[in-house]
């Protein structure tokens, strides 16, 4: 890790944004982990776990393009403030209702759906806003990677903390912690002083025309289009192995909520290490080569991990798979944002969210269903094989970049 990475914190705006987000994302991961564990312990069904993931994340598949259009039309900071307030209200409702004994799976799924709708508009605006926060373009790749490091750090700390808190105090405490965490992020968003800039899109322009322009731009730009295709395939077919983790924690290792938290925490630690390595790269031309290597590591890791019956060894393999899996989003996000033009960036990020956050819930449903047919361990093994097939399919794409950088 080099001091170069931390130069992004010379920006007052980015510093407020980063530290507000880190607290809020911690709470989000605590709630997400608690919801998955509650659903699995009540139903003992990986299919229901997939449905829970689907409810929270699938709105991104349909609404992220609209979120991207909104991010290009209106003040991104105000959009994020509104979406964070909606998410905070959702968290408070979940806390109060669960605390007073409303443990209905369908109520939890409905509240998760509300959160998903808010995220569909939040993610394109929040990710595109990073460009507005960092004035120096040389710092932009580092800022995007640090933002991914933030997400992966909270992915490490949030589930691990959630497991400990659930084991001691129950799921309600995790839901409450998430509700409280929104105070920090909303405060920091109000402290931002983003300079006014010309609107990238006229507000009276037809929304369908806006969508169509963004889609044509994305498809015609081969770098963006192929990067999104790779991200979509990995998100749909591979990263969704996380849907199976409650089974390993509860049934294979006979563990409790803390065990589930440790598995998620190990995955998050690998993800954090991966994105810190990415953030330290001054030369962005090597990013796709790193992605190629990391996906090979992920495929092999999933194959090995599928039949491990020793918890400590499984945690090590979870760390390795986390390192490989969670590099996909920050690398693809960095490539997409640095290649796209400013007037199209919000819409491109919306398509990126559609390709990643939108595909994960679909994949979670499919993996939950497939695990019911062939068994969770065989399902995870199959995902490892599929990952290696995807890597082989994109080999020419990676090889061409390597040759051009020599």
C-alpha positions in Angstrom: 0.0 0.0 0.0 1.5 3.3 -1.0 0.9 6.9 0.1 -0.3 7.6 -3.4 -3.6 5.9 -2.6 -4.4 8.2 0.3 -3.9 11.4 -1.8 -7.7 11.3 -2.5 -8.3 12.4 1.1 -6.8 15.8 0.3 -10.3 16.5 -1.0 -12.5 17.7 1.8 -15.6 16.6 -0.1 -14.3 13.1 -0.6 -13.2 12.8 3.0 -16.8 13.6 4.2 -18.3 11.3 1.6 -15.9 8.4 2.5 -16.3 8.5 6.3 -20.1 8.9 6.1 -20.4 6.0 3.8 -18.1 3.7 5.8 -20.4 4.0 8.8 -23.6 3.6 6.8 -22.3 0.6 4.8 -21.3 -1.1 8.1 -24.9 -0.9 9.2 -26.2 -2.0 5.8 -24.0 -5.2 5.9 -25.1 -5.9 9.5 -28.8 -5.7 8.5 -28.2 -7.7 5.3 -26.4 -10.5 7.2 -29.1 -10.6 9.9 -31.9 -10.8 7.3 -30.3 -13.7 5.5 -29.7 -15.6 8.7 -33.2 -14.9 10.0 -34.7 -16.2 6.8 -32.6 -19.3 6.7 -33.1 -20.2 10.4 -36.9 -19.8 10.0 -37.3 -21.6 6.7 -34.1 -23.8 6.4 -34.4 -23.1 2.7 -31.6 -21.8 0.4 -34.3 -20.9 -2.1 -35.9 -18.5 0.4 -32.4 -17.0 1.0 -32.2 -16.5 -2.8 -35.7 -14.9 -2.7 -34.6 -12.6 0.1 -31.5 -11.5 -1.9 -33.8 -11.2 -5.0 -36.2 -8.9 -3.2 -33.5 -6.5 -2.1 -31.3 -6.4 -5.2 -33.6 -7.2 -8.2 -35.1 -3.7 -8.4 -31.7 -2.6 -9.6 -32.1 -4.8 -12.7 -35.2 -2.8 -13.8 -34.7 0.6 -12.3 -30.9 1.3 -12.4 -31.1 2.6 -16.0 -33.8 5.0 -14.8 -31.5 5.8 -11.8 -28.7 6.5 -14.3 -30.9 8.9 -16.3 -31.9 10.7 -13.0 -28.2 10.9 -12.0 -27.4 12.7 -15.3 -30.4 15.0 -15.1 -30.4 16.2 -11.5 -28.2 17.1 -8.6 -26.5 13.8 -7.6 -25.9 14.8 -4.0 -29.6 15.6 -3.5 -30.6 12.3 -5.1 -28.3 10.4 -2.7 -29.7 12.3 0.3 -33.3 11.4 -0.6 -32.4 7.7 -1.2 -30.5 7.5 2.1 -33.5 9.0 4.0 -35.8 6.4 2.4 -33.3 3.6 3.4 -33.2 5.0 6.9 -37.0 4.9 7.2 -37.0 1.3 6.0 -34.4 0.4 8.6 -36.4 2.0 11.4 -39.6 0.2 10.3 -37.7 -3.2 10.2 -36.3 -2.6 13.6 -39.5 -1.6 15.3 -41.7 -4.3 13.6 -39.2 -7.1 14.3 -38.6 -5.9 17.9 -42.4 -6.2 18.6 -42.7 -9.7 17.2 -43.6 -9.2 13.6 -41.3 -12.0 12.3 -43.2 -12.6 9.1 -40.9 -13.6 6.2 -43.1 -11.8 3.7 -42.9 -8.6 5.7 -39.1 -8.8 5.7 -39.2 -9.4 2.0 -41.5 -6.4 1.4 -39.2 -4.1 3.4 -36.2 -5.5 1.5 -38.0 -4.6 -1.7 -38.4 -1.0 -0.6 -34.7 -0.9 0.1 -34.0 -2.3 -3.3 -36.0 0.4 -5.0 -34.0 3.1 -3.1 -30.7 1.5 -4.0 -31.6 1.4 -7.7 -31.5 5.2 -7.7 -28.8 5.6 -5.0 -26.1 3.5 -6.6 -25.8 5.3 -10.0 -25.9 8.7 -8.4 -23.5 7.8 -5.6 -20.9 6.1 -7.8 -21.1 8.8 -10.5 -20.8 11.5 -7.8 -17.3 10.4 -7.0 -16.2 12.2 -10.2 -17.7 15.4 -8.8 -15.9 15.0 -5.5 -12.4 14.7 -6.8 -11.2 17.7 -8.8 -7.9 16.2 -9.9 -8.5 13.6 -12.7 -5.3 11.8 -11.8 -6.8 10.8 -8.5 -10.0 9.5 -10.0 -9.0 5.8 -10.4 -7.7 5.8 -6.8 -10.9 7.4 -5.6 -13.1 4.8 -7.3 -10.9 2.0 -6.0 -10.9 3.4 -2.5 -14.7 3.6 -2.7 -14.6 -0.1 -3.5 -12.2 -0.7 -0.7 -14.7 1.0 1.6 -17.5 -1.4 0.4 -15.3 -4.4 0.9 -14.0 -3.3 4.3 -17.6 -3.0 5.5 -18.3 -6.3 3.9 -15.6 -7.7 6.1 -16.4 -5.9 9.3 -20.2 -5.7 9.0 -21.1 -9.5 8.7 -18.4 -10.4 11.3 -19.8 -7.9 13.8 -23.4 -8.9 12.9 -22.6 -12.5 13.7 -21.3 -11.6 17.2 -24.1 -9.1 17.9 -26.8 -11.6 16.7 -25.3 -14.4 18.9 -25.4 -12.1 22.0 -28.4 -9.8 21.4 -30.4 -11.1 18.5 -31.2 -9.8 15.0 -33.1 -6.7 16.3 -29.8 -5.2 17.5 -28.3 -5.5 14.0 -31.4 -3.8 12.5 -31.2 -1.0 15.0 -27.5 -0.5 14.4 -28.2 0.0 10.7 -31.0 2.5 11.4 -28.7 4.6 13.6 -25.8 4.5 11.1 -27.8 6.6 8.6 -27.4 9.6 10.9 -23.7 9.8 10.0 -24.1 9.5 6.3 -26.9 12.0 6.0 -25.0 14.5 8.1 -21.9 14.1 5.9 -23.9 14.4 2.7 -25.3 17.8 3.9 -21.7 18.9 4.6 -20.6 18.4 1.0 -19.8 21.5 -1.1 -19.9 20.4 -4.6 -19.4 23.1 -7.2 -22.2 23.8 -9.6 -21.6 22.5 -13.1 -23.6 22.6 -16.3 -26.3 20.0 -16.6 -25.3 17.1 -18.9 -28.9 16.6 -20.0 -31.8 18.9 -20.6 -34.6 18.1 -18.2 -37.3 18.3 -20.8 -35.7 15.7 -23.1 -37.7 12.5 -23.6 -36.8 9.8 -21.0 -36.9 7.1 -23.6 -34.6 9.1 -25.8 -32.2 9.5 -22.8 -32.3 5.8 -22.2 -31.8 4.9 -25.8 -28.9 7.3 -26.2 -27.2 5.7 -23.2 -27.8 2.2 -24.4 -26.4 3.0 -27.9 -23.4 4.6 -26.4 -22.7 1.6 -24.1 -23.2 -1.0 -26.9 -21.1 1.0 -29.4 -18.2 1.4 -27.0 -16.6 -2.1 -27.1 -14.5 -1.5 -24.0 -17.6 -0.7 -21.9 -19.8 -3.3 -23.6 -17.4 -6.2 -23.1 -16.6 -5.1 -19.5 -20.3 -5.1 -18.6 -20.8 -8.5 -20.2 -18.0 -10.0 -18.2 -19.3 -8.3 -15.0 -22.9 -9.6 -15.7 -21.8 -13.2 -16.3 -19.6 -13.3 -13.2 -22.4 -11.7 -11.1 -25.1 -14.0 -12.3 -23.2 -17.3 -12.3 -20.3 -17.1 -9.9 -20.5 -14.4 -7.2 -23.9 -15.8 -6.1 -22.0 -18.6 -4.3 -22.6 -16.5 -1.2 -26.3 -17.6 -1.3 -25.0 -21.1 -0.2 -23.0 -19.9 2.8 -25.9 -20.2 5.4 -26.0 -24.0 4.5 -22.3 -24.4 5.2 -22.4 -22.4 8.5 -25.5 -24.1 9.8 -25.5 -27.7 8.3 -21.9 -28.5 7.5 -20.2 -26.9 10.5 -23.2 -27.1 12.9 -22.6 -23.4 13.7 -24.7 -20.4 14.8 -25.0 -16.8 13.7 -21.4 -16.1 14.8 -20.1 -18.9 12.4 -22.1 -17.4 9.6 -20.6 -14.0 10.4 -17.1 -15.4 10.4 -17.5 -16.9 7.0 -18.8 -13.6 5.6 -16.1 -11.8 7.4 -13.4 -14.0 5.8 -14.9 -13.3 2.4 -14.8 -9.6 3.2 -11.2 -9.7 4.3 -10.2 -11.2 1.0 -12.3 -8.6 -0.8 -10.6 -5.8 1.2 -7.1 -7.0 0.4 -8.0 -7.3 -3.2 -9.3 -3.7 -3.6 -6.4 -2.2 -1.6 -4.1 -3.9 -4.1 -6.2 -2.4 -6.9 -6.2 1.0 -5.3 -2.4 1.0 -5.1 -2.0 0.6 -8.9 -0.9 3.8 -10.6 -1.1 2.3 -14.0 -4.7 1.4 -14.9 -3.7 -0.6 -17.9 -2.9 -3.6 -15.7 -6.4 -3.8 -14.2 -7.9 -6.4 -16.6 -4.8 -8.6 -16.3 -5.4 -8.6 -12.5 -9.0 -9.4 -13.0 -8.1 -12.3 -15.3 -5.8 -13.8 -12.6 -8.2 -13.2 -9.8 -11.1 -15.0 -11.6 -8.8 -18.0 -12.1 -8.1 -17.9 -8.4 -11.8 -17.7 -7.6 -12.7 -20.6 -9.9 -10.1 -22.9 -8.4 -11.0 -21.7 -4.9 -14.6 -22.6 -5.3 -13.8 -26.0 -6.6 -11.6 -26.8 -3.6 -13.8 -25.1 -1.0 -16.9 -27.1 -2.0 -16.0 -30.2 -0.1 -14.0 -28.8 2.8 -15.3 -30.0 6.2 -12.9 -28.2 8.5 -14.0 -24.7 9.5 -10.6 -23.0 9.8 -9.6 -24.3 6.3 -13.0 -23.2 5.0 -12.4 -19.7 6.4 -9.0 -19.6 4.6 -10.7 -20.6 1.3 -13.4 -18.0 1.9 -10.7 -15.4 2.1 -9.1 -16.6 -1.1 -12.5 -16.7 -2.9 -13.3 -13.2 -1.6 -10.1 -11.9 -3.0 -11.0 -13.3 -6.4 -14.7 -12.5 -6.4 -14.9 -9.0 -5.2 -12.2 -7.7 -7.5 -14.7 -7.9 -10.4 -16.9 -4.9 -9.4 -14.1 -2.4 -8.5 -12.0 -3.2 -11.6 -15.0 -3.2 -14.0 -16.4 0.0 -12.3 -13.0 1.7 -12.7 -12.7 0.7 -16.3 -16.3 1.8 -17.1 -16.1 5.2 -15.3 -12.7 6.2 -16.7 -13.6 5.3 -20.3 -17.1 6.8 -20.3 -17.7 10.5 -21.2 -19.0 12.8 -18.4 -22.4 13.4 -20.1 -23.0 9.7 -20.3 -21.4 8.5 -17.0 -24.6 8.4 -14.9 -26.4 6.2 -17.5 -23.3 4.0 -18.0 -23.1 3.5 -14.2 -26.8 2.7 -14.3 -26.1 -0.1 -16.8 -23.2 -1.3 -14.7 -25.5 -1.5 -11.7 -27.9 -3.4 -13.8 -25.2 -5.8 -14.9 -24.0 -6.5 -11.4 -26.5 -5.6 -8.7 -29.3 -6.6 -11.0 -27.8 -10.0 -12.0 -26.9 -11.1 -8.5 -30.5 -11.5 -7.3 -31.4 -13.5 -10.5 -28.3 -15.7 -9.9 -29.2 -16.1 -6.2 -32.6 -17.4 -7.2 -31.2 -19.8 -9.7 -28.5 -21.1 -7.3 -31.0 -21.5 -4.5 -33.1 -23.6 -6.9 -30.2 -25.6 -8.3 -28.8 -26.3 -4.8 -32.2 -27.9 -4.0 -31.8 -30.2 -6.9 -28.1 -31.2 -6.9 -27.1 -30.2 -3.4 -25.3 -27.0 -2.2 -21.8 -28.5 -2.4 -22.2 -29.7 -5.9 -23.7 -26.4 -6.9 -20.7 -24.5 -5.5 -18.4 -26.9 -7.3 -20.2 -26.2 -10.6 -19.9 -22.5 -10.1 -16.1 -22.9 -9.9 -16.1 -24.7 -13.2 -18.3 -22.1 -14.8 -15.9 -19.3 -13.5 -13.0 -20.9 -15.3 -15.1 -21.3 -18.5 -15.9 -17.5 -18.4 -12.2 -16.7 -17.9 -11.3 -18.8 -21.0 -14.0 -17.1 -23.0 -12.6 -13.6 -22.3 -8.9 -14.6 -22.8 -8.6 -12.8 -26.1 -10.1 -9.6 -24.7 -7.4 -9.6 -21.9 -4.6 -10.6 -24.2 -5.3 -7.8 -26.7 -5.0 -5.3 -23.8 -1.7 -6.7 -22.7 -0.3 -6.4 -26.2 -1.5 -2.8 -26.6 0.2 -1.8 -23.3 3.6 -3.2 -24.2 
